[in-house]
Amino acid sequence: MSRRPRRNHSPAFKAKVALAAIKGEKTLAELAEQFDVHANQIASWRTQLLEGAAEVFGGDGKAEAPPPIDVKELHAKIGELTLTNDFLAGALTKAGLLSAKR
């Protein structure tokens, strides 16, 4: 008996199965047979849907904003790296390990 290849289900399919599980009209075993998915997977999707349902309606407004970008700090880092590169290029050229023509 050969194993079935791994399947990737779409989010729409997962939502449909999870909603059917939440309705409770059929048992997990019946849903597993109907949708050809393991009952444990259905239970997992149902739990994920119930835990993430609050986010659908805006949640509690604690969406993580990206951290502010400090342009001065970035320019300072660019300058530091440029100096390091120039120094190393000069040192390697003097040592004969880097040709003058690049």
C-alpha positions in Angstrom: 0.0 0.0 0.0 1.6 3.3 -1.1 1.2 6.5 0.8 -0.8 9.4 -0.6 1.3 12.4 -1.5 1.1 15.4 0.8 -1.7 17.8 0.0 -1.9 21.5 0.5 -5.4 22.8 1.1 -6.4 26.3 0.2 -7.5 28.7 3.0 -11.0 28.8 1.5 -11.3 25.0 1.8 -10.0 25.1 5.4 -12.5 27.7 6.3 -15.3 25.8 4.7 -14.4 22.6 6.7 -13.9 24.5 9.9 -17.3 26.2 9.6 -18.9 22.9 9.0 -17.3 21.6 12.2 -18.4 24.6 14.2 -22.0 24.2 13.0 -22.0 20.8 14.7 -24.6 19.2 12.3 -22.2 16.3 11.7 -19.6 14.6 13.7 -15.9 15.0 13.1 -15.8 11.5 11.7 -18.6 12.2 9.2 -16.9 15.5 8.2 -13.6 13.7 7.8 -15.2 11.2 5.4 -17.1 13.9 3.5 -14.1 16.2 2.9 -11.4 13.4 2.8 -9.4 15.0 5.6 -8.3 13.5 8.9 -10.5 14.3 11.9 -7.6 15.7 13.9 -6.9 18.1 11.1 -10.5 19.3 11.1 -10.3 19.8 14.9 -7.1 21.8 14.5 -8.7 24.1 11.8 -11.8 24.6 13.9 -9.6 25.6 16.9 -7.6 28.0 14.7 -10.8 29.6 13.4 -12.3 30.0 16.9 -9.0 31.6 18.2 -8.6 33.9 15.2 -12.2 35.0 14.9 -11.7 38.2 16.9 -9.1 39.4 14.4 -11.6 39.3 11.6 -13.6 42.1 13.3 -10.7 44.3 14.1 -9.6 42.5 17.2 -8.5 44.8 20.1 -6.6 47.2 17.9 -3.2 45.9 18.9 -1.9 45.4 15.4 1.9 45.7 15.4 3.0 48.8 13.6 6.4 48.6 12.0 9.1 50.2 14.0 10.0 53.7 13.0 13.1 54.0 10.8 15.9 56.2 12.0 17.4 57.6 8.8 20.3 59.3 10.6 21.4 56.0 12.2 21.2 54.3 8.8 23.3 57.0 7.1 25.9 56.7 9.9 26.1 52.9 9.4 26.5 53.4 5.6 29.3 55.8 6.2 31.0 53.5 8.7 30.8 50.6 6.2 32.1 52.7 3.4 35.1 53.8 5.4 35.8 50.1 6.3 35.6 49.0 2.7 37.9 51.8 1.5 40.4 51.0 4.2 40.4 47.3 3.4 40.6 48.0 -0.4 43.6 50.2 0.2 45.3 47.7 2.5 44.8 44.8 0.1 46.1 46.9 -2.8 49.3 47.8 -0.9 49.8 44.2 0.0 49.4 43.2 -3.6 46.4 41.0 -3.0 44.0 43.2 -4.8 44.6 44.5 -8.3 44.3 48.3 -8.9 41.9 47.6 -11.8 38.5 46.2 -10.6 
